[in-house]
């Protein structure tokens, strides 16, 4: 993508927006579409974390199933979600964002129902895998709709609201899961999606305007399959490395095979007329550096989301529900930070929001790293650290999404979103794998110090990526 002045970029984007999108953007439909996008994003990210607290119930429900197999109730969702994001983004821009949004939301609802009724652990894992695949279609379609149906002057605020929904879901998942499990049992965490999903599908069919055919070809099926298998292999290898052993042939095969399959997809995309990956998006320096920031911050954020509740439970003997509620103040501040960045931070300062937010997140981890052997006071240690971390999450996620999408043409909004989210999920897989390896180490307190240091270092790396985005913005012509 060539550099352009902000005015020229905005004019080009406006000119390329379909007439139906422009009409919707100028009326109340834009607000309703944003509400639908936030709702499905909340559901998708909620289901990525809500199951963690149900493991004691799952163990009792399936006593004869080995723990290693049961953990795939979580892993199957995460693997398919990460593997299909990039392909789903490309597909949304080809088939139409409305089609993929409604279809994926309906599939998510039906697979949630299947998970809630699963009679065996094997069928539950299968339902969770299909649920993750459906969620992968929901996210890029939802954000693509928001970008296409929101006027340029209001896109940053809309992205702030969308980011707040995703951040809030990831953070309050443990507490919501704890409440649902206590109210009924593990089946409730899936069953609750059914009435919500049906209501969203009905509202989406009525609200989202039909789109004119794009005329674009379906993405290369070989490259798309290779990309999904490649990302899925890498994420699976990272997820299972600690359990199976990093020298295990299955882990090495997954990591190497995944890397080769991903390389094949990228190579085919270089010359294919309908590539699986829009490689030329990375030629835009700001988009490329935002992807690096998403990878690094994803590692820090997902490591923290896994560690925070576990630290309260194991180190301070909190109950599952109390630990979930303990991380909620940070979630509230994440929502506030996302909304503030979306509404108040101009485009030329998005790099600063990424940098400052990442530094705040690093400060959260360093505070706990310094006090891990000290006082067990929630109000003196964990609460201020969690508030810093929550504010950092809200700032970074919103600023990265806004900066990355600023220079994309409307017909490629979903593809760009899919690539950015894939980078974040890959980073998350790396962070969770490293966290799991550290938490299995010996030494009272030492493994917690190691995790908090890992979070701090990766967040500092994201801060450096944020600084580099300033140069990318200058190259694009937005700073």
C-alpha positions as CSV (number, residue, x, y, z in Angstrom):
1,X,0.0,0.0,0.0
2,X,1.4,3.4,-0.9
3,X,1.7,6.2,1.6
4,X,-0.9,8.9,1.4
5,X,-2.0,12.0,3.3
6,X,-4.8,11.5,5.9
7,X,-7.2,13.5,3.8
8,X,-6.5,11.5,0.7
9,X,-6.8,8.2,2.7
10,X,-10.1,9.2,4.2
11,X,-11.5,10.3,0.8
12,X,-10.4,7.1,-0.8
13,X,-12.0,5.0,2.0
14,X,-15.3,7.0,1.8
15,X,-15.4,6.6,-2.0
16,X,-14.9,2.9,-1.7
17,X,-17.6,2.3,0.9
18,X,-20.7,0.7,-0.7
19,X,-23.8,2.9,-1.0
20,X,-25.7,0.6,1.4
21,X,-23.0,1.0,4.0
22,X,-22.9,4.8,3.6
23,X,-26.7,5.0,4.1
24,X,-26.5,2.7,7.1
25,X,-23.6,4.8,8.6
26,X,-25.6,7.9,8.5
27,X,-28.7,6.5,10.2
28,X,-29.5,4.6,13.4
29,X,-28.5,1.3,11.8
30,X,-24.8,1.9,12.5
31,X,-25.4,1.9,16.2
32,X,-27.5,-1.3,16.1
33,X,-24.8,-3.0,14.0
34,X,-22.2,-1.9,16.6
35,X,-24.3,-3.4,19.3
36,X,-24.7,-6.7,17.5
37,X,-20.9,-6.8,16.8
38,X,-20.1,-6.2,20.5
39,X,-22.6,-8.8,21.6
40,X,-21.2,-11.6,19.4
41,X,-17.6,-10.6,20.3
42,X,-18.5,-10.8,24.0
43,X,-19.9,-14.3,23.5
44,X,-16.9,-15.5,21.5
45,X,-14.3,-14.3,24.0
46,X,-16.4,-15.3,27.0
47,X,-16.4,-18.9,25.8
48,X,-12.6,-18.8,25.5
49,X,-12.3,-18.4,29.3
50,X,-15.5,-19.3,30.9
51,X,-14.9,-23.1,30.7
52,X,-11.7,-23.0,32.9
53,X,-13.6,-22.7,36.1
54,X,-15.8,-25.7,35.2
55,X,-13.1,-28.3,35.4
56,X,-13.9,-29.7,38.8
57,X,-17.5,-30.3,37.6
58,X,-16.2,-31.8,34.3
59,X,-14.0,-34.2,36.3
60,X,-16.9,-35.4,38.3
61,X,-19.1,-35.7,35.2
62,X,-16.6,-37.8,33.3
63,X,-14.6,-39.6,36.1
64,X,-13.1,-42.2,33.7
65,X,-11.7,-39.7,31.2
66,X,-8.0,-38.8,31.7
67,X,-7.3,-35.2,32.6
68,X,-5.1,-34.8,29.5
69,X,-8.0,-35.6,27.2
70,X,-10.4,-33.5,29.2
71,X,-8.3,-30.4,28.8
72,X,-9.2,-30.5,25.1
73,X,-12.6,-29.1,26.1
74,X,-10.6,-25.8,26.4
75,X,-7.9,-26.4,23.8
76,X,-10.2,-27.5,21.0
77,X,-12.0,-24.2,21.0
78,X,-8.8,-22.2,21.2
79,X,-7.0,-24.1,18.4
80,X,-9.9,-23.9,15.9
81,X,-10.5,-20.3,16.8
82,X,-6.9,-19.3,16.1
83,X,-6.5,-21.5,13.1
84,X,-9.5,-20.1,11.1
85,X,-9.4,-16.4,11.9
86,X,-7.3,-15.3,9.0
87,X,-9.2,-17.6,6.5
88,X,-12.6,-16.3,7.9
89,X,-11.6,-12.7,7.4
90,X,-10.7,-13.4,3.8
91,X,-14.0,-15.3,3.4
92,X,-16.1,-12.5,4.9
93,X,-14.7,-10.0,2.4
94,X,-15.6,-12.5,-0.4
95,X,-19.0,-13.9,0.5
96,X,-20.1,-10.8,2.3
97,X,-19.8,-9.9,6.0
98,X,-23.6,-10.2,6.6
99,X,-23.7,-13.7,5.3
100,X,-20.8,-14.9,7.4
101,X,-21.9,-13.0,10.5
102,X,-25.4,-14.5,10.5
103,X,-24.2,-18.0,9.5
104,X,-21.4,-18.1,12.1
105,X,-23.7,-16.8,14.8
106,X,-26.3,-19.5,14.1
107,X,-23.5,-22.2,14.0
108,X,-22.2,-20.9,17.3
109,X,-25.7,-21.2,18.8
110,X,-26.2,-24.7,17.6
111,X,-22.8,-25.9,18.6
112,X,-23.3,-24.4,22.1
113,X,-26.5,-26.4,22.3
114,X,-24.7,-29.5,21.3
115,X,-22.0,-28.9,23.9
116,X,-24.6,-28.4,26.7
117,X,-26.2,-31.8,25.8
118,X,-23.0,-33.8,25.1
119,X,-23.3,-37.2,26.7
120,X,-19.6,-38.1,26.4
121,X,-16.3,-36.2,26.7
122,X,-15.4,-37.0,23.1
123,X,-18.6,-35.4,21.8
124,X,-18.1,-32.4,24.1
125,X,-14.6,-31.9,22.6
126,X,-16.0,-32.1,19.1
127,X,-18.8,-29.6,19.9
128,X,-16.2,-27.2,21.4
129,X,-14.0,-27.5,18.3
130,X,-17.0,-26.6,16.0
131,X,-17.9,-23.8,18.4
132,X,-14.4,-22.4,18.1
133,X,-14.6,-22.6,14.3
134,X,-17.9,-20.7,14.4
135,X,-16.4,-18.1,16.7
136,X,-13.6,-17.6,14.2
137,X,-16.1,-16.6,11.6
138,X,-18.0,-14.2,13.9
139,X,-15.1,-12.0,14.9
140,X,-13.7,-10.7,11.6
141,X,-17.3,-10.5,10.1
142,X,-18.4,-8.4,13.1
143,X,-15.5,-6.0,13.1
144,X,-15.7,-5.7,9.3
145,X,-19.3,-4.7,9.6
146,X,-18.5,-2.1,12.2
147,X,-15.8,-0.6,10.0
148,X,-17.9,-0.6,6.9
149,X,-21.0,0.9,8.4
150,X,-19.5,3.5,10.7
151,X,-18.5,6.9,9.4
152,X,-14.7,7.5,9.5
153,X,-15.0,10.2,12.1
154,X,-16.7,7.7,14.5
155,X,-14.7,4.6,13.8
156,X,-12.2,5.0,16.6
157,X,-15.0,5.3,19.1
158,X,-16.8,2.3,17.7
159,X,-13.6,0.3,17.8
160,X,-13.3,1.3,21.5
161,X,-16.7,-0.1,22.3
162,X,-15.9,-3.3,20.3
163,X,-12.6,-3.7,22.1
164,X,-14.3,-3.1,25.5
165,X,-16.7,-5.9,24.8
166,X,-14.0,-8.4,24.0
167,X,-11.7,-7.3,26.9
168,X,-14.6,-7.4,29.4
169,X,-15.6,-10.9,28.3
170,X,-12.1,-12.3,28.7
171,X,-11.7,-10.8,32.2
172,X,-15.1,-11.6,33.7
173,X,-15.3,-15.1,32.2
174,X,-14.1,-16.8,35.4
175,X,-16.6,-15.0,37.6
176,X,-19.5,-15.6,35.2
177,X,-18.5,-19.3,34.9
178,X,-18.3,-19.6,38.6
179,X,-21.8,-18.3,39.1
180,X,-23.3,-20.5,36.3
181,X,-21.6,-23.6,37.7
182,X,-22.8,-22.9,41.2
183,X,-26.3,-22.2,40.0
184,X,-26.6,-25.4,38.0
185,X,-23.5,-27.3,36.6
186,X,-21.0,-27.1,33.7
187,X,-23.8,-27.5,31.1
188,X,-25.1,-24.1,32.0
189,X,-22.1,-22.3,30.6
190,X,-23.0,-23.5,27.1
191,X,-26.7,-23.6,27.4
192,X,-26.9,-19.8,28.2
193,X,-25.5,-19.1,24.7
194,X,-28.6,-20.6,23.1
195,X,-31.3,-18.0,23.8
196,X,-28.8,-15.2,23.4
197,X,-27.5,-16.5,20.1
198,X,-31.0,-17.0,18.7
199,X,-31.9,-13.5,19.6
200,X,-28.7,-12.1,18.0
201,X,-29.3,-14.1,14.8
202,X,-32.9,-12.7,14.5
203,X,-31.8,-9.2,15.2
204,X,-28.9,-9.4,12.7
205,X,-31.1,-10.7,9.9
206,X,-33.4,-7.8,10.4
207,X,-30.8,-5.1,11.0
208,X,-27.8,-5.7,8.8
209,X,-28.5,-4.6,5.2
210,X,-27.9,-7.0,2.4
211,X,-24.6,-6.4,0.5
212,X,-24.1,-6.2,-3.2
213,X,-22.0,-9.1,-4.6
214,X,-18.3,-8.3,-4.3
215,X,-17.2,-10.0,-7.5
216,X,-14.2,-11.4,-5.7
217,X,-13.2,-15.0,-6.1
218,X,-13.3,-17.4,-3.2
219,X,-9.8,-17.7,-1.7
220,X,-7.5,-20.4,-2.8
221,X,-8.8,-23.6,-1.2
222,X,-5.3,-25.2,-1.0
223,X,-3.7,-22.2,0.5
224,X,-6.6,-21.7,2.9
225,X,-6.5,-25.3,4.1
226,X,-2.7,-25.1,4.5
227,X,-3.0,-21.9,6.5
228,X,-5.6,-23.3,8.8
229,X,-3.7,-26.6,9.3
230,X,-0.5,-24.6,9.8
231,X,-1.8,-22.3,12.5
232,X,-3.7,-25.1,14.1
233,X,-0.6,-27.3,14.2
234,X,1.5,-24.6,15.8
235,X,-1.1,-23.6,18.4
236,X,-1.7,-27.3,19.3
237,X,2.0,-28.0,19.6
238,X,2.4,-24.9,21.9
239,X,-0.6,-25.9,23.9
240,X,0.5,-29.5,24.5
241,X,4.2,-29.0,24.8
242,X,4.3,-28.9,28.6
243,X,2.1,-31.9,29.0
244,X,3.6,-34.1,26.3
245,X,7.2,-32.8,26.6
246,X,8.9,-30.3,24.3
247,X,11.1,-33.1,22.9
248,X,8.2,-35.4,22.2
249,X,7.9,-36.4,18.5
250,X,4.2,-35.3,18.4
251,X,5.0,-31.8,19.6
252,X,8.0,-31.4,17.3
253,X,5.9,-32.8,14.4
254,X,3.1,-30.4,15.1
255,X,5.4,-27.4,15.4
256,X,7.5,-28.2,12.3
257,X,4.5,-29.3,10.2
258,X,2.5,-26.3,11.2
259,X,5.4,-24.0,10.3
260,X,5.8,-25.7,6.9
261,X,2.1,-25.6,6.1
262,X,2.0,-21.9,7.0
263,X,5.0,-21.2,4.8
264,X,3.3,-23.1,1.9
265,X,0.2,-20.9,2.3
266,X,2.2,-17.7,2.3
267,X,4.2,-18.9,-0.7
268,X,1.1,-19.7,-2.7
269,X,-0.5,-16.4,-1.7
270,X,2.4,-14.5,-3.3
271,X,1.3,-15.3,-6.9
272,X,-2.3,-16.8,-6.6
273,X,-5.0,-14.6,-8.1
274,X,-7.3,-15.3,-5.1
275,X,-4.8,-15.7,-2.3
276,X,-5.6,-17.2,1.1
277,X,-3.6,-14.4,2.8
278,X,-3.6,-10.8,1.6
279,X,0.2,-10.5,1.9
280,X,0.3,-7.0,0.5
281,X,-1.5,-5.8,3.6
282,X,1.8,-6.3,5.4
283,X,3.5,-3.9,3.0
284,X,1.8,-1.1,4.9
285,X,4.3,-0.3,7.7
286,X,1.8,0.7,10.3
287,X,-0.3,-2.5,9.7
288,X,2.7,-4.7,9.9
289,X,4.0,-3.1,13.1
290,X,0.5,-3.3,14.7
291,X,0.6,-7.0,14.0
292,X,3.9,-7.4,15.8
293,X,2.5,-5.4,18.7
294,X,-0.6,-7.7,18.7
295,X,1.6,-10.8,18.8
296,X,3.7,-9.6,21.7
297,X,0.8,-8.1,23.7
298,X,-1.2,-11.2,23.1
299,X,1.5,-13.3,24.8
300,X,1.5,-10.9,27.8
301,X,-2.3,-10.6,28.1
302,X,-3.2,-14.3,27.8
303,X,-0.4,-15.3,30.2
304,X,-1.9,-12.8,32.7
305,X,-5.5,-13.9,32.1
306,X,-4.4,-17.5,32.9
307,X,-2.2,-16.5,35.8
308,X,-4.3,-13.9,37.7
309,X,-7.1,-16.2,39.0
310,X,-4.8,-19.1,39.4
311,X,-2.5,-17.0,41.6
312,X,-5.4,-16.0,43.9
313,X,-6.6,-19.6,44.2
314,X,-3.3,-21.3,44.7
315,X,-1.3,-18.6,46.5
316,X,-4.0,-16.9,48.6
317,X,-6.5,-19.8,48.9
318,X,-9.3,-18.0,47.2
319,X,-12.4,-19.9,46.0
320,X,-13.0,-20.1,42.3
321,X,-15.9,-17.6,42.5
322,X,-13.9,-15.2,44.8
323,X,-10.9,-15.3,42.4
324,X,-13.2,-14.5,39.5
325,X,-14.6,-11.6,41.3
326,X,-11.1,-10.5,42.3
327,X,-10.1,-9.8,38.7
328,X,-13.4,-8.0,37.9
329,X,-12.2,-4.5,38.8
330,X,-9.4,-4.8,36.3
331,X,-12.0,-5.8,33.7
332,X,-14.1,-2.7,34.4
333,X,-11.1,-0.5,34.0
334,X,-10.2,-2.3,30.7
335,X,-13.6,-1.3,29.4
336,X,-13.1,2.3,30.5
337,X,-9.7,2.4,28.9
338,X,-11.0,1.0,25.6
339,X,-13.8,3.6,25.5
340,X,-11.5,6.5,26.4
341,X,-8.9,5.6,23.7
342,X,-11.6,5.2,21.1
343,X,-13.3,8.5,21.9
344,X,-10.4,10.7,23.0
345,X,-7.1,9.6,21.4
346,X,-6.5,11.0,17.9
347,X,-5.1,8.7,15.1
348,X,-1.7,10.3,15.3
349,X,-1.3,9.2,18.9
350,X,-2.4,5.6,18.6
351,X,1.2,4.6,18.8
352,X,1.5,6.4,22.1
353,X,-1.6,4.6,23.5
354,X,-0.1,1.2,22.6
355,X,3.2,2.2,24.2
356,X,1.7,3.7,27.4
357,X,-0.8,0.9,27.8
358,X,1.9,-1.8,27.4
359,X,4.0,0.0,30.0
360,X,1.1,0.0,32.4
361,X,0.6,-3.7,31.8
362,X,4.3,-4.3,32.4
363,X,4.1,-2.3,35.7
364,X,1.2,-4.5,36.8
365,X,3.3,-7.6,36.4
366,X,6.4,-6.0,37.9
367,X,4.4,-5.0,41.0
368,X,3.3,-8.6,41.6
369,X,6.8,-9.8,40.7
370,X,8.3,-7.7,43.5
371,X,5.7,-8.6,46.1
372,X,5.1,-12.3,45.3
373,X,6.8,-13.3,48.5
374,X,5.5,-10.4,50.6
375,X,2.1,-9.4,51.9
376,X,-1.0,-11.2,50.8
377,X,-3.1,-8.0,50.9
378,X,-5.6,-7.8,48.0
379,X,-6.2,-4.1,48.4
380,X,-2.5,-3.2,48.7
381,X,-1.1,-5.4,46.0
382,X,-3.4,-7.3,43.7
383,X,-6.1,-4.6,43.3
384,X,-3.8,-1.8,42.2
385,X,-1.8,-4.2,40.0
386,X,-5.0,-5.5,38.4
387,X,-6.3,-1.9,37.8
388,X,-3.0,-1.0,36.0
389,X,-3.2,-4.2,33.9
390,X,-6.9,-3.7,33.0
391,X,-6.3,-0.1,31.9
392,X,-3.4,-1.3,29.8
393,X,-5.4,-4.0,28.1
394,X,-8.2,-1.6,27.2
395,X,-5.8,1.0,25.8
396,X,-3.6,-1.4,23.7
397,X,-6.3,-3.6,22.2
398,X,-8.3,-0.6,21.0
399,X,-5.3,1.4,19.7
400,X,-3.9,-1.6,17.8
401,X,-7.3,-2.3,16.2
402,X,-7.9,1.3,15.2
403,X,-4.4,1.9,13.9
404,X,-4.3,-1.3,11.9
405,X,-7.6,-0.7,10.2
406,X,-7.1,3.0,9.5
407,X,-5.5,2.5,6.1
408,X,-7.4,-0.5,4.9
409,X,-9.9,-0.2,2.0
410,X,-13.5,-1.2,3.1
411,X,-13.5,-4.3,0.9
412,X,-10.6,-5.7,2.9
413,X,-11.7,-4.7,6.4
414,X,-12.5,-8.3,7.5
415,X,-9.3,-9.8,6.0
416,X,-7.1,-7.2,7.8
417,X,-9.0,-7.9,11.1
418,X,-8.5,-11.6,10.7
419,X,-4.8,-11.2,10.3
420,X,-4.5,-8.9,13.3
421,X,-6.6,-11.3,15.5
422,X,-4.5,-14.3,14.3
423,X,-1.4,-12.5,15.4
424,X,-2.9,-11.9,18.8
425,X,-4.1,-15.5,19.2
426,X,-0.7,-16.9,18.2
427,X,0.9,-14.6,20.7
428,X,-1.6,-15.8,23.3
429,X,-0.7,-19.5,22.5
430,X,3.0,-18.7,23.1
431,X,2.3,-16.9,26.3
432,X,0.0,-19.6,27.7
433,X,2.6,-22.3,26.7
434,X,5.4,-20.4,28.4
435,X,3.2,-19.9,31.5
436,X,2.3,-23.5,31.7
437,X,6.0,-24.5,31.5
438,X,6.9,-22.1,34.3
439,X,4.0,-23.0,36.6
440,X,5.1,-26.7,36.5
441,X,8.5,-25.8,37.8
442,X,9.6,-26.4,41.4
443,X,10.4,-23.9,44.1
444,X,7.9,-22.1,46.2
445,X,7.1,-18.8,44.7
446,X,9.8,-19.0,42.1
447,X,7.5,-20.2,39.3
448,X,5.1,-17.3,40.0
449,X,8.0,-14.8,39.8
450,X,9.0,-16.3,36.5
451,X,5.5,-15.9,35.1
452,X,5.2,-12.3,36.2
453,X,8.6,-11.5,34.7
454,X,7.6,-13.2,31.5
455,X,4.5,-11.0,31.3
456,X,6.5,-7.9,32.1
457,X,9.1,-8.6,29.4
458,X,6.6,-9.4,26.6
459,X,4.6,-6.3,27.5
460,X,7.8,-4.2,27.3
461,X,8.3,-5.7,23.8
462,X,4.8,-4.6,22.9
463,X,5.7,-1.1,24.1
464,X,8.7,-1.1,21.7
465,X,6.4,-2.2,18.9
466,X,4.2,0.7,19.8
467,X,7.0,3.1,19.5
468,X,7.9,1.7,16.1
469,X,4.3,2.3,15.0
470,X,5.1,6.1,15.1
471,X,7.5,5.5,12.3
472,X,5.0,3.4,10.4
473,X,2.4,6.1,10.8
474,X,4.9,8.6,9.3
475,X,5.6,6.3,6.3
476,X,1.8,6.0,5.7
477,X,1.3,9.7,6.1
478,X,-0.8,9.8,9.2
479,X,1.6,11.4,11.6
